[in-house]
Amino acid sequence: MTEKKYGFTTAILHSDRQKPIEHGSLHKPIHTSVAFGYRDARELAAVFQGKQAGYRYGRQGNPTVSALEDKITKMEDGYASICFATGMAAIGALAQGLLREGDHVVSSSFLFGNTNSLWQTVQGQGCAVSFVDATEVADVEAAITPATRIVFVETIANPRTQIADLKRIGALCRARGIVYVVDNTMTSPYLFQPKAVGASIVINALTKSIGGHGNALGGCLTDTGIFDWSRFPNIYDTYKRFPTVQWGVAQIRAKSLRDFGASLAPEAAHALAIGAETIALRLERECANALALAQMLQADPRVAAVHYPGLRSHPQHGIASELFRAYGSLFSFELKDGIDCFDYLNRLKLAIPSSNLGDTRTLVIPVAHTIFYEMGPERRAGMGIAESLIRVSVGIEDTSDLLEDFRQALDS
Ligand SMILES: *Cc1c(COP(=O)(O)O)cnc(C)c1O
């Protein structure tokens, strides 16, 4: 049976009911059971052998988590999704499930700090990683070798908001038969579906905009169904018993989720699923607030630079306008010399110094002194991170209150 294609929010709200749901419950219930029992032992064996759908053990799958996976698959217009305990676990699953010794990864150098650190670890484990300027497709192409298995980019890089040349990199990966992974956390599937530019795999840190309330950690990896896994040399024979389109998710679910065990808790899956219902409403407000704040700060002589894709001065404003529904809820800015960024942050009355993103509350952080501190000044400079850079994750507060807060902190 093919499901009717509903709009983005309708599809999320009515997703659980597309499958039988216990007692007509309107939310998929939280199933806390670790194990699942069968009356017929042959049925248990069939589930283990992948011949029948069903649950075996909570580390590998859980009904509440599956309901969330179905929702993310719909949001990304994908083929199948696997949830993890955190966004980092979903990214780590790429290395665990798809790479072998001697393989090569091409990654954008404009990256979430922990992803950067993860690729350093992978380098120490027998794979090579090349960091490139992903705003230039030529840089990506020049780095590709016969051993390249994955090209990894973020949509809008956190915190400097560089935007990868998403479409051209997609065409390049498709021509070369390379798995194209797009971390969609900063845009979320409401603003952008990476499948549209040929992504093979989409990563979402559910902790951020999808959960949206800073009350649960989670991550998700979605296979868009585009990649031809018969071209991928690292698939173990045991997963080739499934149709080709399933090879990637089958191997990642076993090798990454089952073997490393960073499974999403059902309680967290429930919290994230409730958050997901309002992502469109929240992002409309957050993106409008972010644009208003970025424009106000850019016009202020005490501000040295504002980085936001919604500003005409942003180098990839054109790409963002073409590909994204709006410009995102994150921007960063630098104060002029002589204004101490800590003093500025301490004068804010609403915005909270905190390291999360995509919360309903506006959060601010001095990047070089916190999340990018471990990197040291040289690598920060290479990534365009000024020592005074302040990152702002814009919430759903009333616009006038936010504008007033950021203005009064400059005035004092
Ligand atoms: C936060 C984030 C992650 C990691 O997500 P966690 O749930 O914190 O592990 C990955 N990528 C990007 C772009 C992020 O912002």
The ligand as an SDF file (V2000), in Angstrom:
LIG
                    3D

 15 15  0  0  0  0  0  0  0  0999 V2000
   25.4360   18.8380   17.7790 C   0  0  0  0  0  0  0  0  0  0  0  0
   25.9000   18.3990   16.4590 C   0  0  0  0  0  0  0  0  0  0  0  0
   26.3240   17.0890   16.2540 C   0  0  0  0  0  0  0  0  0  0  0  0
   26.3810   16.0770   17.3720 C   0  0  0  0  0  0  0  0  0  0  0  0
   25.1630   15.8430   17.9860 O   0  0  0  0  0  0  0  0  0  0  0  0
   25.1070   15.3230   19.5320 P   0  0  0  0  0  0  0  0  0  0  0  0
   23.6970   14.8590   19.6820 O   0  0  0  0  0  0  0  0  0  0  0  0
   25.4680   16.4720   20.3900 O   0  0  0  0  0  0  0  0  0  0  0  0
   26.0910   14.2160   19.6320 O   0  0  0  0  0  0  0  0  0  0  0  0
   26.7430   16.7400   14.9930 C   0  0  0  0  0  0  0  0  0  0  0  0
   26.7430   17.6190   13.9780 N   0  0  0  0  0  0  0  0  0  0  0  0
   26.3550   18.8920   14.1310 C   0  0  0  0  0  0  0  0  0  0  0  0
   26.3730   19.8130   12.9690 C   0  0  0  0  0  0  0  0  0  0  0  0
   25.9250   19.3280   15.3790 C   0  0  0  0  0  0  0  0  0  0  0  0
   25.5550   20.6030   15.5480 O   0  0  0  0  0  0  0  0  0  0  0  0
  1  2  1  0
  2  3  1  0
  2 14  2  0
  3  4  1  0
  3 10  2  0
  4  5  1  0
  5  6  1  0
  6  7  2  0
  6  8  1  0
  6  9  1  0
 10 11  1  0
 11 12  2  0
 12 13  1  0
 12 14  1  0
 14 15  1  0
M  END
$$$$
